[in-house]
Amino acid sequence: MNQQMDTIPMLTDIVEDGVTGRLLETSDPAEWAYTLGTLATQRDERLRMGAAARALVVADYGLGPFADAFGGIPALLLGPA
């Protein structure tokens, strides 16, 4: 893995190449340009990956998981009802 991907925590946990986005392990501008140019012409692919990414973020990092993880804090602070 190159240094650029290491600078963004959790990137590889959220982005699965070709499923929820694109990951490039390169600093080559030509490869980036090719990948972005290809995505620019593939509307259905962008929509599919965007929907998959949104579903992942909502399921794993949204309000539901947050509430599940931290929902017991008020009871701990306030004691039994």
C-alpha positions as CSV (number, residue, x, y, z in Angstrom):
1,M,0.0,0.0,0.0
2,N,1.4,3.4,-0.8
3,Q,1.8,6.4,1.4
4,Q,-1.2,8.3,0.0
5,M,-3.7,5.6,1.1
6,D,-2.0,5.4,4.5
7,T,-2.8,9.1,5.1
8,I,-6.5,8.6,5.1
9,P,-7.6,6.5,8.0
10,M,-10.1,3.7,7.4
11,L,-10.1,4.3,3.6
12,T,-9.7,0.6,2.8
13,D,-12.4,-0.3,5.4
14,I,-15.0,1.9,3.6
15,V,-13.9,1.7,-0.1
16,E,-13.8,-1.7,-1.7
17,D,-12.3,-1.3,-5.2
18,G,-15.0,-1.6,-7.8
19,V,-17.7,-2.1,-5.3
20,T,-18.0,1.0,-3.2
21,G,-15.6,3.2,-5.1
22,R,-12.2,3.0,-6.7
23,L,-8.8,2.6,-5.0
24,L,-5.6,3.4,-6.8
25,E,-2.3,2.5,-5.3
26,T,-0.3,4.8,-7.5
27,S,0.8,8.4,-7.7
28,D,0.9,8.2,-11.6
29,P,-1.2,11.1,-12.9
30,A,-1.9,9.1,-16.1
31,E,-3.5,6.2,-14.2
32,W,-5.6,8.6,-12.2
33,A,-6.7,10.5,-15.3
34,Y,-7.6,7.2,-17.0
35,T,-9.6,5.9,-14.1
36,L,-11.4,9.2,-13.6
37,G,-12.1,9.5,-17.3
38,T,-13.5,6.0,-17.4
39,L,-15.8,6.7,-14.5
40,A,-16.9,10.0,-16.1
41,T,-18.3,8.0,-19.0
42,Q,-19.9,5.2,-16.9
43,R,-23.0,6.7,-15.2
44,D,-24.5,3.4,-14.2
45,E,-21.2,2.3,-12.6
46,R,-21.0,5.5,-10.7
47,L,-24.6,5.2,-9.5
48,R,-24.1,1.5,-8.5
49,M,-20.9,2.2,-6.5
50,G,-22.4,5.3,-4.9
51,A,-25.5,3.3,-3.8
52,A,-23.3,0.5,-2.4
53,A,-21.1,3.1,-0.6
54,R,-24.1,4.8,0.9
55,A,-25.6,1.6,2.1
56,L,-22.3,0.5,3.7
57,V,-21.9,3.9,5.5
58,V,-25.5,4.0,6.7
59,A,-25.3,0.4,7.9
60,D,-21.9,0.5,9.6
61,Y,-21.4,4.2,10.6
62,G,-24.9,5.7,10.6
63,L,-27.2,6.7,13.4
64,G,-28.4,3.2,14.1
65,P,-25.0,1.7,14.8
66,F,-24.0,4.8,16.8
67,A,-27.2,4.6,18.9
68,D,-26.6,0.9,19.5
69,A,-23.0,1.5,20.5
70,F,-23.7,4.5,22.8
71,G,-27.4,4.1,23.7
72,G,-26.5,2.7,27.1
73,I,-24.5,5.8,28.2
74,P,-27.5,7.8,29.5
75,A,-28.5,4.9,31.8
76,L,-24.9,4.6,33.0
77,L,-24.8,8.3,33.8
78,L,-28.3,8.6,35.2
79,G,-28.7,5.2,36.9
80,P,-31.7,3.0,36.7
81,A,-35.0,4.6,35.6
